Amino acid sequence: MIHRKLEELLLEERDKLYVPAKNVAILLDSNTLDHAMLVLSQVHYSVIPVINKDNHIVGLISIPMIIHQIMNEGSKDTIHFSQLHKLKVKDAMQTDFPTVHQDTDFEDVLNRLVNHNFLCLETDEHKFAGIITRKEVLKRVNYTLHEIDKQCILTEK
Amino acid sequence: MIHRKLEELLLEERDKLYVPAKNVAILLDSNTLDHAMLVLSQVHYSVIPVINKDNHIVGLISIPMIIHQIMNEGSKDTIHFSQLHKLKVKDAMQTDFPTVHQDTDFEDVLNRLVNHNFLCLETDEHKFAGIITRKEVLKRVNYTLHEIDKQCILTEK
């Protein structure tokens, strides 16, 4: 269990932990892979969420996933760039990924972030609501580790 | 300042915080970009260190950096895949990046990791010694946040 006081500091201004959907670059599962390559080469994140026409999160996509997919479309050691405009994001995306909700315990968020650079945030209707990143969590951890020394006395048991 | 007890827990088994050089995928600055594309599409990390023939860290490289570079070699909206075998890793790599040493304060490590997915570790002779990742630091933070509750009493000032 995380101490109540530590959790309080970690979750101060909880809203700021999340990057809202409107500020996150996304792709549609029906986009072609050459469009995806262009988008992914211009955004700050190396992996971005994929949504479908109903605004549900259906996957994650990155340039390495795309390259991997077009290498699988023929002989393994060659990158088949001609396949880029024929294949869709849904052909290359990763579909196994964790999601969180607004009320997910911070402990679970932290645990899942050990293995993922960011987590997708869903509404109760499974709509895409934003992401929570390692960057924001590390900022908050940094703040908490400093603040605890100012606000509390730590005595060993 | 980070409280002494917190720093002690964060730095328990300090060696395990670092991934040693022998376990890190790297590229040479003289490798061609098509070789780099193949390596980057097969490794777990989206960005990897670049070293020169003297084993000094000279940059970081990712597939988006490569795509960006070959898009700059002509009209901006087209990806010029034919350039991949002509250009080298040194033409596309990022050369502005932070490094740390074995004795860098944990506080500085944490601060630098807010903006970088991993930090390169250098020896005193500027040789590449490994990396320290957000993943390992988050694992350690997780451990510390739980352990503090077991080992200490926290009283608000």
Interface residues (C-beta under 8 A of the other chain):
Chain A: M1 I2 H3 K5 L6 D34 M37 L38 L40 S41 Q42 S46 V47 S62 I63 P64 I67 H68 M71 D77 I79 F81 L110 N111 L113 V114 N115 N117 R134 K135 V137 L138 K139 V141 N142 L145 H146 I148 D149 K150 Q151 C152 I153 L154 T155 E156 K157
Chain B: M1 I2 H3 K5 L6 D34 M37 L38 L40 S41 Q42 S46 V47 S62 I63 P64 I67 H68 M71 D77 I79 F81 L110 N111 L113 V114 N115 N117 R134 K135 V137 L138 K139 V141 N142 L145 H146 I148 D149 K150 Q151 C152 I153 L154 T155 E156 K157
